Amino acid sequence: MIAEINVDNENKTIQRILTGEIDTNQALSLVREISNSVKIHEGYNILVDMRDTTYQPEMMDLLEVAAECSKLLIDFSRKIAFLIPNTEQRKLVAKIFRTCMEACAASLFMTQIGLKMG
C-alpha cells in the first residue's frame, strides 16, 4: 500500500490517497491515523480516496473496520467520505459498511449516555 496525505487548510479538508493492495490491519491503521489527524486539525472534513486500491475483506473484517470508523462519528461532527473502486459490488459494500458504521456509532452513543441495548 502506498499512502499520501494532503491537508488543504483553505477548504479545511484532510485528503488521504491510497493505492495498491491493502489488508484489514492496514485499513484499521488508516482509520486510527485519520482519528489522530482530526485531533490535530479540528474542524476539518476527511476524504479517503481508495479508488486505486484492492481490498477484499471478509464480512467480519469489514465490521471491524466499520466499528473503528464509527468511533470517529462520536468524536466529531465533520464529514467523512470514502471513495472506493468502481466495481460491481461497490454499492453493496458501501451500503453494508455504512449500515455497520451507523449501528456501531449508535451503540457507542447509547453506552456513553448510559443506555443499554437489547
Secondary structure, DSSP 8 states (H G I E B T S, - for coil): -EEEEEEETTTTEEEEEEEEE--HHHHHHHHHHHHHHHHHSTT-EEEEEEEEEE----HHHHHHHHHHHHHHHHH--S-EEEE----TTHHHHHHHHHHHHHHHHHHHHHHHTT----
